[in-house]
Amino acid sequence: MPPIFFARSVFLMSFLSATMASTVFAETVDVWFGTTTPRGGDSRGIYHAALNTQNGKLTKPTLAAEVNSPGFLALHPDGKTLYVTGSASGGNEVSAYRVEGTAGKATLRLINSVDTGDGGAAHLSTDHAGKVLLSAQYGGGSTTLYELAEDGAIARRVEVRSHAELLPQAGSGVVGNRQDQPHAHWTGTSPDDRFAFVPDLGMDKVVIWKLDQSTPAITHHGFGQCPPGGGPRHMKFSPDGSRIYVLNELALSITVFDYDSESGTMTAGQTIATLSDKTKAKETFNSASEIRVHPSGKYVYSANRGHDSISVFAVGDDGILTRIEVEPIRGGWPRNFNIDPTGQWLIAAGRDSNTATVFKIEPESGELTFIRETQTVPTPICVVFGKL
């Protein structure tokens, strides 16, 4: 073979190899599983797997970090730090872990841990700019604000705000033993980071804080009123920021709010059940656990514990939800689930079945198709995807 053709062949082969490698790299996304770590149980902390976004295949999860009760996880906006509602020492802390390595083969390295100041955290999140961290303490009924360092470390705990101080009678009292006092259950910020939101199951309200990222500080701004006895648990914004979907754990329903970004207020509209009354009557125990909005904004998904299913809703042009499907998760007690960054796949975590099950999201309908892809994860209760 003439030298010039040999050189061109070598160049072409190298180019194709590099292109194929980059394609494979781009189609792989990290998946992190938060778990419960009961005494005598199999889980030892945070587990890691990789999802192939082309075919939905999930690798066998492996232990990424030994942590006590890493129930919920949150990824820094830059994808380089993972925050955890648990600690290596076993205290009531939130912890920061550095994400190292390449996509699909990422590892975790502990940076630091900071005490919540009010018991164990049920949920945590960062603002969109990655300047602050927020945690919700279910037992304490409080919101904690932390300042983040530029490298993603938790610089300090700034303040702990009790929900009981916001109203004379903090618990709604509608559902006995569950609503006698505040129970903060989720944290998140508005798309512009001007306000922070904390659904409180005990109060039947979403607590709204005005967020000052520069100080940082939070001041009480108002409430979003949920149906009496609903028990608001988690919430999500629509992609355009005009609506808020609040999942009511006790009533197994979703309340749709119109959101005014200028005033930071939410106005309740439709409330729709996640399961029919006939279906709920057949089960010995039901409760709603997680809610997600598809990246397209066309579909909303919620999980039903007890019935062990995911309800699928279509979003109309007027914002009205219509339940179009209830899909079994092929596992037990779906405490959590998530949608991958491409919007093609949904992974449901079955806590009692020790499973992570993959479903394909049909792009034209939003309905779920089980692709017979299930991996074993010990007592999973949170699913978080890495950055593509």
N, C-alpha and C positions, 0 to 999 in steps of 0.2 A: 504494500500500500504506500503510495507517495506520501512524504512527510506532511504536506499541507492538508491532505485529506485525513490523515491520522490525527493531526492536531485538532482539526475541526470536529472529528468524531469524539475525541476525548472531551473537548469543550462542551459538545452537545450532551454527552452523557452526564457530565458534571452538572450542567444546567438543569437537566431533567431530574436528577437525583435531589438537587437542592430544592427544586420546585415541589417535588413530591413530599419531601421532608417538611417543608413549610406548610403544605396543605394538611398533612397529618397532624402537625402541631396545632394548627388553627382549628381543627375539628375536635380537639380534645379539651374538656373543661374539668377542672377539679370539683369534687363534691365532698363537702364536709358534713359529718353527722354528729350532732350533739346527742347525748344519751343520759339516761339515769344510771346511777351506779349503786344499786341497793346492796346491802351486806349479803354476801353469798351469791350475788348475781354474776353474770359473765362479763359485763361491761367494765372497762378499766379507764374510759375517758372518751376522747375525741377520735373518730375514725375517718379515714380518707379513702376515696375511690375516684375513678376517672370515668367520665361519660363520653362516649363517641357520639357527637351530635349528628353524624351522618346516618347511623343505623340504630341508635338508642342503646347500644351495648354498654353495660356497666361492669367495671372490673370488680373483683372481690375486695371488699373494704378491709383495710388493715389499720391497726392502732397507730395513730399519729402523735398522740400526747397523753400521758397519764394525768388525768384531772378528776377531782371529785365533783360529781354532779354538774357536768357541763351541759345543762339542759338546753340553753339557747345560745346561739352564735350570731355574730354580726360581722360583716366584712367592711373594712375601711374603703372609702370610695376609690382609692388608688389600687386596691386589691392586694396590698402588701402586708396588712396586719389583720389578724382575726381576733375578735373580742369574744369573751366567754363568760357566762354566768357561773363560774366555778373557779376553783384554785387548786394548785398542787398541794397546798398546806391544809386544805379542808375547811378554811374559814368562810365567812359570809363575804366573799369578795367578787370582784369582776377582774378578769385577767386579760392581758394583751399578749398575743403570740405573733412572731414574725413568720410570714409565709416565705419559704425559701425553695429554690429549685425551679424546675420547669413545669409547665402545665401537664397535668396527668401524673407527675412524679414529685409533686410538692411535698415539703416537710414543714414541721412547725418547731419554732424555738421560742421558749418562754422569755418575754421581755420583763414584765412586772405584773404585780397584782395590787389592788387597792380595795380596802374595806368599803362596803356599801353604806355603812353608817346606820342601817336599819334592817338587819336580817338578810335572808337570802333573796336574790333577785330572780324574778320570774321571766324577765325579758330585758333586752338591751338593744340600743341602736346608736348610730352616729348621725350627725347632720350631714347634708349633702356635700358640704365643703370639707368635712373631716376635721373640724376644729373642736367639737365637743362630743361627749358620750353621755347617753342617758340610760338609766336603768329604772325598772318598775319593781317595787317590792310588794308582792301579793299579801304576805302576812302582816307586814308593817303598814300597808296602805299608803305608800309614799313614792315620790319621784326623787331620784338622785341625779345631780348634774356633776360631770367630771370635765376637766380641761385636758385636751390632748396635746402632746408635744408634736413638733414637726416630723419627727421620725415615727410617729404612730403610738408611742408609749403613752400610758395614762399618767399625765403630769401630776394631777392631784384631784382629790374629791373637793368640789367647790361648795356644794350645799345639799341638804336633804330637806325636802318640803313634804310635810304631812298633809294628806287629803282631808283628814278629820278637822283640820283647822279652817277649812274653806266654807263649811256649812254647819249650822247649829246641830242638825241631825244628819250626820254624814252618811250612814247606811240607809238605804231606801226601806228596808224591813219587809219588802214584799214577799220574798222567799226566805223562809226561816232557815237559820244556820248558815246561809250563804250570803245574806245581805244585811246582816246586823251591824256591819262596819265596813269601811272602805277596803277594797281589794284591787290595787293597781295591777294591770295585767299586760300592758303593751306600751311601747314608746315609739315615737316617730316624729318627724318634722314636716312642715309644709314644703312644697317644692321650692319656695324661695327662702326657706330656713328662718322666716320671721316668727314662726310659732311652733310650739311643740305640743303634741297630743298624747294623752294617756287615758285610754278606756279603763273605767273602774267598774268592775263587776258588782261590787257591793253598793255602789251609789246609783246605778242605772244612768250614769253620765259619762261623757268624755270630758276629762279635765283639760282645759286649754291654757297653756302657758305662753307668755310672750318671751321670746328667746333673744337675749343679747349675746351674740357670739364673741364680741370683743372683750367683754369684762372677765369671764362670761357670767351670766346670771339668768334666772328665770323668775318672772313675776306672774301672779295669777291674772288671767285675762277673761275667762268665762267658762261656760260649759256647753256641751252638745247634749241635748236631752234625748235619751233612748226610751223605748217603751217600758212601762213599769213591770218589773220582774223579768226583763229581758236578759240582764246580766251581760253587758258589753265586755267582750274579751279582746279581740284583735280588730284592726281596721286597716284599710288601704285607700290611697288616692287613685283616682282615674289618671291615665297618662297625661291628660291635658290639665289636670289639677282642678277641674270644675266640680267634681263630685267626690264624696267620701263614702265608702262602703264599710259599715260597722257590723261585725258578726256578734250576735247575741248568743252567748253560750247556753244559758238556761232555757231560753225559749226556742232554740234552734231556728233562728231567723236572721235575716239581713235587713238592716235599715239603711236606706239610701239618703244621703244628705247633699243638699246643694251647698257648695263652699264659696264664700266671698273672700277672695284673697286680700282685698284691701282692708277690710275690717277684721279679718280673722275669725269670722263667725260661720257656724254650720247650722243649716235649717233642715229639719227632718221632713222627708217626703214619704215615699213608699216603704213599707215593711213587708217582706215576703218570707214565707217559711222555707227552710231548706229541705224538709221532708213533709209529706202529706200527713194529716192528722191520723189517717188510717194506718200508715206505716209506723208512726211514732207510738201508737197505741199497742202495737204488737211487740214492742221491745221492752225489756225490763228496765233498761237504763239507756238514756241517750243524752249526749251533750255535744255542742258544736265546738270545734277546736281551732281551725285555721281558715283564713280567707286569702285568696290571691286574685290578682287581676292580670289577665293576659296582656302582654306588651302592646298588642294591637288596640286594646281597650274594648274589644268587641265581646269578650266573655269574662265571667266571674266564676270562681270556683270556691267551694267551701267543703270542709271535711266534717263527717258525722261519726262520732264515737258511739259505740254500742251497735248502731246499724252497720258500722264499718264500711263506709262508702264516701264517695265524693259527689256532691251535687254540682251540676253544670248549669249556668245561667247565660242566656243571650242578652246583650244590652241593646235596647232599641234606640232609634234615633232621638227619642225623647228622654232617654236615660232610664226608662222603665225596664226592670228585670223580668225575664220569663224563664222559669225552670224548664230545661229541655232534656235533662238526663240525670239519673242517679246511678253511678257506676260503682260496683263493689271493688274494694282495693285488693282483694285476694290476700287479705291478711287481717290482723286483729288490732283494734284500737288505734286508728290513725290520728295520733296527737299532732302531726305536722305533715306537710307536703310542700313542694316547691316546683316552679316552672323554670326550665333552663333558659339561659340568656337568649337563645335563638327562638324561643317560643314554640319549639317543636315537641318537647318532651316534658312529662310530668312525673316526678318521683314521689311516691307515697311511702311514708315511714310507718310501719306497723309495730307499735311498741310491744304488744303482747305476743306477736308472732315472730319478733326478731327479724323483720324483713324490710327490704327496700325494693319496691316494685315499680317498674317503668311502664308508662302509658304513652302512646303517641297521641298528640293533639291534632285532630283533623282540622286543617286550616279553613275549610269552607263552612264548617258547622260548629267547631269548637268542642265537639264530642270527643270522648276518650276511647281509645282502643288498646286493650291489653296486648302487649307484644310477647308475652311469655318470657319476660326478662325479670328475674327476681334474684337478689343477693341477700346473704345473711348478714345482719348487723345486730349486735346485742342491744336490746331495749332502746331503739332510736326514737327521739322525740323532737328532732330538729334537722332540717335539710337546708344547707346553704351552698350555693354555687360560687365558684371562683370566677375571675375575669377571663373572657376569651382572649 
